[in-house]
């Protein structure tokens, strides 16, 4: 056999080995510089700890007079999490003067209905920002609509917001966060708080990589970066802009302060503020809660330092936490957006402007488009060397002297340096992950680095693909929607309540009214909700809202959707019999159906088999359901529905298509003819571009080679 292929292979192996070694050297040396700067700064500050505050007391935050703050929550197809986020925030926040502005698109009926439900549930505390064009577009577009809604709200209600805060639908916000922003926003124009992952199990390898990245980045990297440059790249959430900042950018950009031509508008906004001379701060002081001293078995007071009867302190890092993607595909697609926005679009739109240290930070932000590829190449090369070593041991191959680059002295020196720098990387990661999440997670972050490298590799490959297609064809860069999750009801401490208890809690009716309705229910056997609406005690929307909360279903208003388009997704007799209305296809391909009560498991299985896909239930008003079901049963007859108590004064029999007789009770007739069902359009196309809530822990998240 000719030796030519073997020689070509060795030459290629040597070339790739040298290139990979140099790339890893540059990347790890870059990381070492930032690590060294952080620890040198810590050592320099150490003697001053006694004179400088290293924590902030919760009392100091609570004593500061409250200013009005606005929370911006952009949403596209976030119907399954946005209500929980809003309710939990309003229930736990230690702040009074704030309003949540939730942005929803006109063609996102599910999210719009959930937001409207929150507006009804919390009037004056939640405001819907209606995006008047179809979505999805991009997060910046939705944020610009929210900003305009905030301005109109100020004019109409005579209030003035001191700051606006960015949050996403999956965020679990610390109860003192707004107190924190209120404390700092007078002196700063951008305030970024740490963003961390909610606790994950040891075996959740993909989700654990986010915990690792955020733990290190938001304890060390952003601290060092702010000290070096004065610029804090926004993380997308837990981010507060002062009124001065928003007004300054609007003077330059008009009514749309956020850049709609980038996927990472928060990163872009930070540099725009820096160019305008605004002050930015990454605030990571622990909150110090004072506690009473404990006593031991002998009745002696124990303190932290054992000096006298000093009151104890319990510091905790104030941060926003959330669940990040837990599947490989979701993770790499999400990170591809970060790479596109920060590395590629940032390069195109901001170039390499600024002083040397600013350009160095741009290099850190963008190096991942190369280093992530070489990190996997390093694994491939290592595997090659293992195979060659095995072949040499068997005597099956021979390598001429001097033809193996790894045997040279200079390469041995480079490999030794890389090994030292990589050990530093591992040590830094273990320390910062363990510091926040415990020693077990600190150790587990080591094998998770391999998973992290593969996620980053796939994300960078996808980002390169999308960017090159954009360069060659001009096709706009799309933004995939990421499916999010929120805390479970158990984690939120929720228990299922009776309908009457829910309405009492909402102050929708009095105890006397409920007692009278319950008595009538016992006498007539009718449903409580029907009685309450018939007597005008609650509106149909309020009843549907309460039922949705009772069974933990999202809401939908059938007046917000184009009905009839998906009527053939279920046999009509089956839909009429089980009182369900199909109205849209979900992000995961499931069939979304409207219900007025939760079907049992057998019915759901039957519907799924008939549809050939999963079904997801949404709570709708009964009168809306009845009108649509009447049309589904006989499109030629008049479906008649009125609102309020009169809707239950008579019934409209809905004939089943098999002639089995009345199966559902509906509202009474009005003089208005129901609009005809529109022709069935082609199957809806679900676009990729979406303002889905995103957070990126680090501009160079796809970068580190380890």
C-alpha positions as CSV (number, residue, x, y, z in Angstrom):
1,X,0.0,0.0,0.0
2,X,1.3,3.5,-0.9
3,X,2.5,5.7,2.0
4,X,1.2,8.8,0.3
5,X,-2.3,8.8,2.0
6,X,-0.7,8.1,5.4
7,X,1.7,11.0,4.9
8,X,-1.1,13.3,3.8
9,X,-3.1,12.3,6.9
10,X,-0.1,13.0,9.2
11,X,0.4,16.4,7.6
12,X,-3.2,17.3,8.0
13,X,-3.2,16.0,11.6
14,X,-0.1,18.1,12.4
15,X,-1.6,21.3,10.8
16,X,-4.9,20.9,12.6
17,X,-3.1,20.2,15.9
18,X,-1.0,23.4,15.6
19,X,-4.1,25.5,14.7
20,X,-6.2,24.0,17.5
21,X,-3.4,24.4,20.1
22,X,-2.9,28.1,19.1
23,X,-6.7,28.9,19.2
24,X,-7.1,27.3,22.6
25,X,-4.0,29.2,23.8
26,X,-5.4,32.5,22.7
27,X,-8.9,31.8,24.2
28,X,-7.7,30.4,27.5
29,X,-5.1,33.3,27.9
30,X,-8.0,35.7,27.3
31,X,-10.0,34.0,30.0
32,X,-7.0,34.0,32.3
33,X,-6.6,37.7,31.9
34,X,-10.1,38.4,33.0
35,X,-9.8,35.9,35.9
36,X,-6.5,37.5,37.0
37,X,-8.0,41.0,36.8
38,X,-11.0,39.9,38.9
39,X,-8.9,38.4,41.7
40,X,-6.4,41.2,41.7
41,X,-9.3,43.6,42.2
42,X,-10.6,41.5,45.0
43,X,-7.2,41.5,46.7
44,X,-7.0,45.3,46.3
45,X,-10.4,45.8,47.8
46,X,-9.9,43.3,50.6
47,X,-8.2,45.8,53.1
48,X,-11.0,48.3,52.4
49,X,-13.8,45.9,53.3
50,X,-14.0,47.3,56.8
51,X,-14.6,50.8,55.5
52,X,-16.7,50.0,52.4
53,X,-20.2,48.4,52.5
54,X,-20.1,44.9,50.9
55,X,-23.8,44.3,51.5
56,X,-27.0,46.4,51.6
57,X,-29.5,46.0,54.4
58,X,-33.0,45.2,53.5
59,X,-34.1,47.9,55.9
60,X,-32.2,50.5,53.9
61,X,-34.0,49.4,50.8
62,X,-37.4,49.5,52.4
63,X,-36.8,52.9,53.9
64,X,-36.2,54.6,50.6
65,X,-39.3,56.4,49.3
66,X,-40.9,54.6,46.4
67,X,-40.9,55.9,42.8
68,X,-43.1,54.7,40.0
69,X,-41.6,51.9,38.1
70,X,-42.9,50.1,35.0
71,X,-42.2,46.4,34.2
72,X,-42.1,45.5,30.5
73,X,-43.1,41.9,29.6
74,X,-43.0,41.3,25.8
75,X,-44.8,38.1,24.8
76,X,-45.4,35.9,21.8
77,X,-47.2,32.5,22.4
78,X,-46.5,32.7,26.1
79,X,-50.0,31.9,27.2
80,X,-48.9,29.0,29.4
81,X,-46.6,31.0,31.6
82,X,-47.5,34.7,31.5
83,X,-50.4,34.6,33.9
84,X,-48.4,32.7,36.5
85,X,-45.6,35.1,36.2
86,X,-47.8,38.1,36.6
87,X,-49.8,36.7,39.6
88,X,-46.6,35.5,41.4
89,X,-45.0,38.9,40.9
90,X,-47.9,40.8,42.2
91,X,-48.3,38.5,45.1
92,X,-44.7,38.5,46.3
93,X,-43.3,41.9,45.3
94,X,-42.5,44.2,48.3
95,X,-43.4,47.3,46.3
96,X,-46.5,49.4,45.7
97,X,-45.8,51.9,43.0
98,X,-45.4,49.7,39.9
99,X,-47.4,48.6,36.9
100,X,-46.8,45.6,34.7
101,X,-47.1,46.3,30.9
102,X,-47.5,43.1,29.0
103,X,-47.1,43.2,25.2
104,X,-49.2,40.9,23.0
105,X,-49.8,40.7,19.3
106,X,-53.2,41.0,17.7
107,X,-52.9,37.6,16.1
108,X,-51.8,35.8,19.2
109,X,-55.3,35.1,20.7
110,X,-54.2,32.8,23.4
111,X,-51.6,35.2,24.9
112,X,-53.9,38.2,24.4
113,X,-56.7,36.5,26.3
114,X,-54.4,35.6,29.2
115,X,-53.1,39.2,29.4
116,X,-56.7,40.5,29.3
117,X,-57.6,38.1,32.1
118,X,-54.8,39.5,34.2
119,X,-56.0,43.1,33.3
120,X,-59.5,42.2,34.6
121,X,-58.1,40.4,37.6
122,X,-55.7,43.2,38.6
123,X,-57.1,46.5,37.2
124,X,-54.6,49.3,37.5
125,X,-51.8,46.9,38.1
126,X,-51.6,45.2,34.7
127,X,-51.9,47.0,31.4
128,X,-52.0,45.3,28.0
129,X,-49.7,46.9,25.3
130,X,-51.5,45.9,22.1
131,X,-49.1,45.3,19.1
132,X,-51.4,46.4,16.3
133,X,-49.7,44.4,13.5
134,X,-49.4,40.7,13.2
135,X,-46.6,38.8,14.9
136,X,-44.2,37.4,15.4
137,X,-41.7,40.1,14.7
138,X,-38.9,40.6,17.2
139,X,-38.6,41.4,20.8
140,X,-37.4,45.0,20.2
141,X,-40.6,45.7,18.2
142,X,-42.8,44.5,21.0
143,X,-40.8,46.5,23.5
144,X,-41.2,49.7,21.4
145,X,-44.9,49.2,21.5
146,X,-44.8,48.8,25.3
147,X,-42.8,52.0,25.6
148,X,-45.5,53.9,23.6
149,X,-48.1,52.4,25.8
150,X,-46.3,53.5,28.9
151,X,-46.1,57.1,27.6
152,X,-49.8,57.1,26.9
153,X,-50.5,55.7,30.3
154,X,-48.5,58.4,31.9
155,X,-50.4,61.1,30.1
156,X,-53.8,59.5,30.9
157,X,-53.1,58.9,34.6
158,X,-50.9,61.7,35.6
159,X,-48.0,59.6,36.8
160,X,-44.3,59.6,35.9
161,X,-42.2,56.5,35.8
162,X,-38.7,56.9,37.1
163,X,-37.5,53.7,35.4
164,X,-38.6,50.9,33.1
165,X,-37.6,47.3,33.8
166,X,-37.2,44.4,31.3
167,X,-38.5,41.0,32.3
168,X,-39.7,37.9,30.5
169,X,-42.6,35.6,31.0
170,X,-40.6,32.9,32.7
171,X,-38.9,35.1,35.3
172,X,-39.2,34.5,39.0
173,X,-38.5,37.9,40.4
174,X,-37.0,38.5,43.9
175,X,-39.5,40.3,46.2
176,X,-37.0,43.1,46.9
177,X,-36.0,43.7,43.3
178,X,-38.0,46.8,42.8
179,X,-36.8,48.2,46.1
180,X,-33.2,47.5,44.8
181,X,-33.9,49.4,41.5
182,X,-35.6,52.2,43.4
183,X,-32.5,52.5,45.5
184,X,-30.0,52.8,42.6
185,X,-31.9,54.3,39.7
186,X,-31.4,57.8,40.9
187,X,-27.7,57.6,40.3
188,X,-27.5,55.1,37.5
189,X,-29.1,55.0,34.0
190,X,-28.8,51.2,33.6
191,X,-28.9,48.8,36.5
192,X,-28.4,45.1,35.8
193,X,-29.1,42.5,38.5
194,X,-27.7,38.9,38.4
195,X,-29.7,36.4,36.5
196,X,-29.4,32.8,37.7
197,X,-31.0,29.4,36.9
198,X,-33.5,27.9,39.2
199,X,-32.3,24.8,41.0
200,X,-31.8,21.8,38.8
201,X,-31.4,18.1,39.5
202,X,-28.0,16.6,39.2
203,X,-29.0,14.5,36.1
204,X,-30.3,17.5,34.2
205,X,-27.2,17.9,32.2
206,X,-28.4,20.4,29.5
207,X,-30.2,22.7,32.0
208,X,-27.2,22.4,34.3
209,X,-25.0,24.1,31.7
210,X,-27.0,27.3,32.1
211,X,-26.6,27.1,35.8
212,X,-22.9,26.8,35.3
213,X,-22.6,29.7,32.8
214,X,-24.7,32.1,34.7
215,X,-23.1,31.3,38.1
216,X,-19.6,32.2,36.8
217,X,-20.6,35.1,34.5
218,X,-22.8,36.9,37.0
219,X,-20.4,36.6,39.9
220,X,-17.1,37.3,38.1
221,X,-17.1,38.2,34.4
222,X,-19.6,41.1,34.5
223,X,-18.0,42.4,37.7
224,X,-14.6,42.6,36.0
225,X,-16.1,43.9,32.7
226,X,-17.9,46.8,34.4
227,X,-14.7,47.7,36.3
228,X,-12.7,47.7,33.0
229,X,-15.0,49.4,30.6
230,X,-17.9,51.0,32.5
231,X,-20.3,49.2,30.1
232,X,-22.7,46.5,31.2
233,X,-24.1,44.3,28.4
234,X,-27.8,43.8,29.2
235,X,-28.9,40.3,30.0
236,X,-32.4,40.8,28.7
237,X,-34.1,40.5,32.1
238,X,-33.7,42.0,35.6
239,X,-32.6,45.1,33.7
240,X,-33.7,48.6,34.7
241,X,-33.4,51.7,32.5
242,X,-33.8,55.1,34.0
243,X,-36.2,57.6,32.5
244,X,-33.2,59.7,31.5
245,X,-31.8,56.8,29.5
246,X,-35.1,56.1,27.6
247,X,-35.6,59.7,26.8
248,X,-32.0,60.2,25.6
249,X,-32.2,57.3,23.2
250,X,-35.6,58.4,21.9
251,X,-34.2,61.8,21.0
252,X,-31.8,59.9,18.7
253,X,-34.1,57.1,17.5
254,X,-37.5,58.7,17.7
255,X,-40.5,56.7,19.0
256,X,-38.6,53.4,18.7
257,X,-35.7,53.3,21.2
258,X,-35.0,49.6,20.8
259,X,-33.1,48.5,17.7
260,X,-35.4,46.2,15.6
261,X,-32.6,45.1,13.3
262,X,-30.9,43.0,16.0
263,X,-31.8,39.9,17.9
264,X,-30.1,41.1,21.1
265,X,-31.6,44.6,21.6
266,X,-30.5,44.7,25.2
267,X,-26.8,44.2,24.3
268,X,-27.2,46.9,21.6
269,X,-29.0,49.3,24.0
270,X,-26.1,49.1,26.5
271,X,-23.6,50.4,24.0
272,X,-25.9,53.1,22.8
273,X,-26.3,54.4,26.3
274,X,-22.5,54.2,26.8
275,X,-22.1,56.4,23.6
276,X,-24.5,58.9,25.1
277,X,-22.4,59.1,28.3
278,X,-24.9,57.3,30.5
279,X,-23.9,55.5,33.7
280,X,-24.3,51.8,33.9
281,X,-23.9,49.4,36.8
282,X,-24.0,45.7,37.4
283,X,-25.3,45.6,41.0
284,X,-24.4,42.4,42.8
285,X,-24.3,43.4,46.5
286,X,-25.9,40.7,48.7
287,X,-29.0,41.7,50.7
288,X,-28.4,41.5,54.4
289,X,-31.4,40.4,56.5
290,X,-31.0,40.9,60.2
291,X,-31.9,38.0,62.3
292,X,-32.3,37.4,66.1
293,X,-29.3,35.6,67.7
294,X,-29.8,32.0,68.4
295,X,-29.2,30.3,71.8
296,X,-27.4,27.1,72.4
297,X,-28.4,24.3,74.8
298,X,-26.9,26.2,77.7
299,X,-28.9,29.3,76.9
300,X,-25.9,31.2,75.6
301,X,-26.3,33.5,72.6
302,X,-24.4,32.3,69.5
303,X,-23.3,34.9,67.0
304,X,-21.5,34.5,63.7
305,X,-18.2,35.7,65.2
306,X,-18.8,34.7,68.8
307,X,-18.2,38.3,70.0
308,X,-20.9,39.3,72.5
309,X,-24.6,39.4,71.7
310,X,-24.4,40.8,68.2
311,X,-27.4,40.2,66.1
312,X,-26.8,37.8,63.3
313,X,-27.0,38.5,59.5
314,X,-28.1,36.3,56.7
315,X,-26.7,37.6,53.3
316,X,-28.3,36.4,50.1
317,X,-27.7,37.3,46.5
318,X,-30.6,39.2,45.1
319,X,-31.2,37.9,41.6
320,X,-33.9,36.9,39.0
321,X,-34.1,33.2,38.5
322,X,-35.8,31.1,35.8
323,X,-35.9,27.7,34.1
324,X,-33.7,27.6,31.1
325,X,-34.0,25.0,28.2
326,X,-33.5,21.4,29.3
327,X,-33.3,19.7,25.9
328,X,-30.3,19.8,23.6
329,X,-32.1,21.0,20.5
330,X,-33.9,23.9,22.4
331,X,-30.6,24.9,24.0
332,X,-28.5,25.1,20.9
333,X,-31.2,26.9,18.9
334,X,-31.6,29.5,21.7
335,X,-27.9,30.1,21.9
336,X,-27.7,30.4,18.1
337,X,-29.8,33.6,18.5
338,X,-27.4,35.0,21.0
339,X,-24.5,34.3,18.7
340,X,-26.3,35.9,15.8
341,X,-27.3,39.0,17.7
342,X,-24.1,39.6,19.6
343,X,-21.3,38.3,17.4
344,X,-22.6,38.7,13.8
345,X,-25.1,41.5,14.0
346,X,-23.0,43.3,16.7
347,X,-20.0,43.1,14.3
348,X,-22.0,44.5,11.4
349,X,-23.7,47.3,13.3
350,X,-21.1,48.4,15.8
351,X,-17.8,47.3,14.2
352,X,-14.8,47.6,16.4
353,X,-15.2,51.1,17.6
354,X,-14.0,52.4,21.0
355,X,-10.7,52.3,22.9
356,X,-8.4,49.3,23.2
357,X,-10.2,47.7,26.2
358,X,-13.6,48.1,24.5
359,X,-12.3,46.4,21.4
360,X,-10.9,43.7,23.5
361,X,-14.3,43.1,25.0
362,X,-15.8,42.9,21.5
363,X,-13.2,40.3,20.8
364,X,-14.4,38.3,23.8
365,X,-18.0,38.7,22.7
366,X,-17.3,37.4,19.2
367,X,-14.5,34.8,19.6
368,X,-17.0,32.1,20.1
369,X,-17.8,31.9,16.4
370,X,-14.4,30.3,16.0
371,X,-13.4,28.8,19.4
372,X,-16.6,26.8,19.7
373,X,-15.7,25.0,16.5
374,X,-12.1,24.3,17.6
375,X,-13.3,22.9,21.0
376,X,-15.0,20.0,19.2
377,X,-12.1,19.7,16.8
378,X,-9.8,19.2,19.9
379,X,-11.9,16.2,20.9
380,X,-11.6,14.8,17.4
381,X,-7.9,15.2,17.4
382,X,-7.5,13.6,20.8
383,X,-9.5,10.6,19.5
384,X,-7.1,10.4,16.5
385,X,-4.1,10.4,18.8
386,X,-5.6,7.7,20.9
387,X,-6.2,5.5,17.9
388,X,-2.7,6.2,16.5
389,X,-1.2,5.3,19.9
390,X,-3.1,2.0,19.9
391,X,-1.9,1.2,16.4
392,X,1.7,2.0,17.3
393,X,1.5,-0.2,20.3
394,X,0.4,-3.1,18.0
395,X,3.1,-2.3,15.6
396,X,0.6,-1.9,12.8
397,X,1.8,1.6,11.7
398,X,5.1,3.4,11.8
399,X,5.8,7.1,12.0
400,X,9.0,8.5,10.6
401,X,11.2,10.5,13.0
402,X,10.3,14.2,13.1
403,X,6.9,13.8,11.3
404,X,4.8,13.9,14.5
405,X,4.4,17.5,15.6
406,X,3.3,16.7,19.1
407,X,6.7,15.2,19.8
408,X,8.5,18.5,19.3
409,X,9.7,20.5,22.3
410,X,8.0,23.7,21.3
411,X,4.7,21.9,21.0
412,X,5.2,20.2,24.3
413,X,5.7,23.6,25.9
414,X,2.5,24.9,24.3
415,X,0.5,21.9,25.4
416,X,1.9,22.4,29.0
417,X,0.8,26.1,29.0
418,X,-2.6,25.1,27.6
419,X,-3.0,22.4,30.3
420,X,-2.2,25.0,33.0
421,X,-4.6,27.5,31.6
422,X,-7.3,24.9,31.2
423,X,-6.8,23.8,34.8
424,X,-7.4,27.5,35.8
425,X,-10.6,27.5,33.8
426,X,-11.8,24.4,35.6
427,X,-10.9,25.7,39.0
428,X,-12.7,29.0,38.3
429,X,-15.8,27.2,37.1
430,X,-15.9,24.8,40.1
431,X,-15.5,27.6,42.6
432,X,-18.2,29.9,41.3
433,X,-20.7,27.2,40.6
434,X,-20.2,25.6,44.0
435,X,-20.3,28.9,45.7
436,X,-23.9,29.5,44.6
437,X,-25.2,26.0,44.1
438,X,-23.4,23.8,46.6
439,X,-20.4,21.5,46.3
440,X,-22.2,18.7,44.4
441,X,-23.1,21.1,41.5
442,X,-19.6,22.5,41.7
443,X,-18.1,19.1,41.0
444,X,-20.8,18.2,38.4
445,X,-19.9,21.3,36.3
446,X,-16.8,19.5,35.2
447,X,-18.4,16.8,33.1
448,X,-21.1,19.3,32.1
449,X,-18.4,21.3,30.3
450,X,-18.3,18.6,27.6
451,X,-22.1,18.9,27.2
452,X,-21.7,22.7,27.1
453,X,-19.0,22.5,24.4
454,X,-21.3,20.4,22.2
455,X,-24.2,22.8,22.7
456,X,-22.0,25.7,21.8
457,X,-20.7,23.9,18.7
458,X,-24.1,23.2,17.3
459,X,-25.3,26.7,18.1
460,X,-22.4,28.3,16.3
461,X,-22.8,26.0,13.3
462,X,-26.5,27.1,13.1
463,X,-25.6,30.7,13.5
464,X,-23.0,30.5,10.7
465,X,-25.5,28.8,8.5
466,X,-28.2,31.5,9.1
467,X,-25.7,34.3,8.7
468,X,-24.2,33.1,5.5
469,X,-27.7,32.6,4.0
470,X,-28.5,36.1,5.0
471,X,-25.3,37.4,3.3
472,X,-26.0,35.5,0.1
473,X,-29.7,35.9,-0.2
474,X,-30.6,38.9,1.9
475,X,-33.2,36.7,3.7
476,X,-34.0,38.3,7.1
477,X,-32.6,36.6,10.0
478,X,-35.4,34.8,11.9
479,X,-35.7,34.2,15.6
480,X,-36.9,30.8,16.7
481,X,-39.4,30.8,19.6
482,X,-38.2,29.1,22.8
483,X,-40.8,27.2,24.8
484,X,-40.6,28.3,28.4
485,X,-41.8,26.9,31.7
486,X,-42.6,28.5,35.1
487,X,-42.7,27.3,38.6
488,X,-45.2,24.5,39.3
489,X,-48.3,25.1,41.4
490,X,-46.8,23.1,44.2
491,X,-43.7,25.3,44.1
492,X,-45.9,28.4,44.2
493,X,-47.9,27.0,47.1
494,X,-51.1,26.9,45.1
495,X,-53.9,24.6,46.0
496,X,-57.1,24.0,44.0
497,X,-60.0,26.2,45.3
498,X,-63.7,25.9,44.8
499,X,-65.3,28.3,42.4
500,X,-67.0,30.3,45.1
501,X,-63.7,30.6,47.1
502,X,-61.9,31.9,44.0
503,X,-64.6,34.5,43.3
504,X,-64.6,35.6,47.0
505,X,-60.8,35.9,46.9
506,X,-61.1,38.1,43.9
507,X,-63.8,40.2,45.6
508,X,-66.1,39.5,42.6
509,X,-69.0,38.9,44.9
510,X,-69.9,39.0,48.6
511,X,-70.3,36.1,51.0
512,X,-74.0,36.8,51.2
513,X,-74.4,36.6,47.4
514,X,-72.5,33.4,47.3
515,X,-74.6,31.8,50.1
516,X,-77.8,32.8,48.3
517,X,-76.5,31.3,45.0
518,X,-75.4,28.1,46.7
519,X,-78.9,27.8,48.3
520,X,-80.5,28.2,44.8
521,X,-78.0,25.6,43.4
522,X,-79.2,23.0,46.0
523,X,-82.8,23.8,45.2
524,X,-82.5,23.7,41.4
525,X,-79.5,21.5,40.7
526,X,-78.1,24.0,38.3
527,X,-74.4,24.9,38.1
528,X,-73.2,27.6,40.4
529,X,-71.6,29.5,37.6
530,X,-74.8,29.5,35.5
531,X,-76.7,30.9,38.5
532,X,-74.1,33.6,39.2
533,X,-74.2,34.8,35.5
534,X,-78.0,34.6,35.2
535,X,-78.4,36.8,38.3
536,X,-75.8,39.3,37.0
537,X,-73.5,38.8,39.9
538,X,-70.5,38.0,37.7
539,X,-69.8,38.4,34.0
540,X,-69.3,35.5,31.6
541,X,-65.6,36.5,31.3
542,X,-65.1,36.6,35.0
543,X,-66.7,33.2,35.4
544,X,-64.4,31.8,32.6
545,X,-61.4,33.4,34.3
546,X,-62.3,31.8,37.6
547,X,-62.9,28.4,36.1
548,X,-59.5,28.7,34.2
549,X,-57.7,29.4,37.5
550,X,-59.6,26.6,39.3
551,X,-58.4,23.9,36.8
552,X,-55.1,25.6,35.9
553,X,-55.9,26.2,32.2
554,X,-55.0,29.1,30.0
555,X,-57.9,31.3,28.7
556,X,-59.0,32.1,25.2
557,X,-61.6,34.4,23.9
558,X,-63.1,33.1,20.7
559,X,-63.9,36.6,19.6
560,X,-60.1,37.1,19.1
561,X,-59.6,34.1,16.8
562,X,-60.7,33.3,13.2
563,X,-63.0,30.3,13.7
564,X,-63.9,27.7,11.2
565,X,-60.4,27.4,9.7
566,X,-59.7,24.3,11.8
567,X,-63.2,22.9,12.1
568,X,-62.2,19.8,10.1
569,X,-59.4,18.9,12.5
570,X,-62.0,17.1,14.5
571,X,-65.2,15.3,13.4
572,X,-68.0,17.8,14.0
573,X,-70.3,15.4,15.8
574,X,-67.4,14.6,18.2
575,X,-66.7,18.3,18.8
576,X,-70.4,19.0,19.4
577,X,-70.9,15.9,21.7
578,X,-67.9,16.9,23.9
579,X,-68.5,20.7,23.7
580,X,-65.1,21.6,22.3
581,X,-64.0,24.0,19.6
582,X,-60.7,23.7,17.8
583,X,-59.2,27.1,17.0
584,X,-55.4,27.0,16.4
585,X,-52.3,24.9,16.2
586,X,-49.8,25.2,19.1
587,X,-46.1,25.9,18.8
588,X,-45.5,22.2,19.5
589,X,-47.9,21.0,16.8
590,X,-50.7,20.2,19.3
591,X,-54.3,21.1,18.5
592,X,-55.6,23.9,20.7
593,X,-59.3,23.4,21.7
594,X,-61.6,25.7,23.6
595,X,-63.7,24.2,26.4
596,X,-66.1,25.5,29.0
597,X,-65.2,22.8,31.4
598,X,-62.1,20.5,31.7
599,X,-62.8,17.2,29.8
600,X,-61.8,14.0,31.6
601,X,-58.9,11.8,30.5
602,X,-60.9,9.4,28.4
603,X,-62.4,12.3,26.4
604,X,-59.0,13.9,25.9
605,X,-57.6,10.6,24.6
606,X,-60.6,10.2,22.2
607,X,-60.1,13.8,20.9
608,X,-56.3,13.2,20.4
609,X,-56.9,10.0,18.5
610,X,-59.5,11.7,16.3
611,X,-57.2,14.7,15.6
612,X,-54.1,12.6,15.1
613,X,-52.1,14.8,17.4
614,X,-52.0,16.0,21.0
615,X,-54.7,18.4,22.2
616,X,-54.3,21.3,24.5
617,X,-57.3,22.8,26.4
618,X,-58.1,26.5,26.8
619,X,-61.0,27.8,28.9
620,X,-63.6,29.9,27.0
621,X,-66.9,31.5,27.8
622,X,-69.8,29.1,27.5
623,X,-71.9,31.5,25.4
624,X,-69.0,31.8,22.9
625,X,-68.7,28.0,22.8
626,X,-72.4,27.5,22.2
627,X,-72.6,29.9,19.4
628,X,-69.7,28.3,17.5
629,X,-71.0,24.8,18.2
630,X,-74.4,25.7,16.8
631,X,-72.7,26.8,13.6
632,X,-70.5,23.7,13.5
633,X,-73.7,21.5,13.8
634,X,-75.6,23.4,11.1
635,X,-73.7,26.2,9.3
636,X,-77.0,27.3,7.7
637,X,-78.9,28.0,10.9
638,X,-78.6,31.2,12.9
639,X,-76.4,31.1,16.0
640,X,-77.7,33.5,18.6
641,X,-76.0,34.7,21.7
642,X,-76.4,37.7,24.0
643,X,-74.3,38.7,26.9
644,X,-75.2,39.0,30.6
645,X,-78.0,37.5,32.6
646,X,-80.4,37.3,29.6
647,X,-78.0,34.8,28.0
648,X,-79.4,32.2,30.3
649,X,-83.1,33.0,30.1
650,X,-83.6,30.5,27.3
651,X,-81.7,27.8,25.6
652,X,-80.8,27.1,22.0
653,X,-80.8,23.4,21.2
654,X,-77.8,22.2,19.3
655,X,-78.7,19.2,17.1
656,X,-76.0,16.6,16.8
657,X,-75.1,15.7,13.2
658,X,-76.3,12.2,13.8
659,X,-79.8,13.4,14.8
660,X,-79.4,12.3,18.4
661,X,-81.2,15.3,19.7
662,X,-80.2,18.2,22.0
663,X,-76.8,17.7,23.5
664,X,-75.7,21.2,24.7
665,X,-77.3,24.2,26.2
666,X,-76.5,27.6,24.7
667,X,-77.4,31.2,25.1
668,X,-80.7,32.8,24.0
669,X,-81.5,34.3,20.7
670,X,-80.9,37.9,19.7
671,X,-81.9,39.7,16.6
672,X,-78.4,39.7,15.3
673,X,-77.4,37.1,12.8
674,X,-74.1,35.4,13.5
675,X,-71.5,36.1,10.8
676,X,-70.9,33.3,8.4
677,X,-68.0,31.0,8.9
678,X,-65.1,32.2,6.7
679,X,-63.7,29.9,4.1
680,X,-61.1,27.5,5.4
681,X,-57.7,29.0,4.5
682,X,-54.5,27.0,4.0
683,X,-52.9,25.6,7.1
684,X,-51.4,28.4,9.2
685,X,-47.7,28.9,8.8
686,X,-45.9,29.4,12.2
687,X,-43.1,31.9,11.6
688,X,-39.8,31.5,13.4
689,X,-39.3,35.2,14.1
690,X,-40.6,35.8,17.6
691,X,-40.0,38.2,20.6
692,X,-39.7,35.2,22.8
693,X,-38.3,36.0,26.2
694,X,-34.5,35.4,26.1
695,X,-31.7,35.9,28.4
696,X,-28.0,35.6,27.5
697,X,-25.7,35.3,30.5
698,X,-22.6,36.3,28.6
699,X,-21.8,37.8,25.2
700,X,-19.2,35.0,24.7
701,X,-21.5,32.2,25.9
702,X,-20.7,30.1,22.9
703,X,-17.0,30.9,23.2
704,X,-15.1,29.2,26.0
705,X,-13.0,26.3,25.0
706,X,-12.7,23.8,27.7
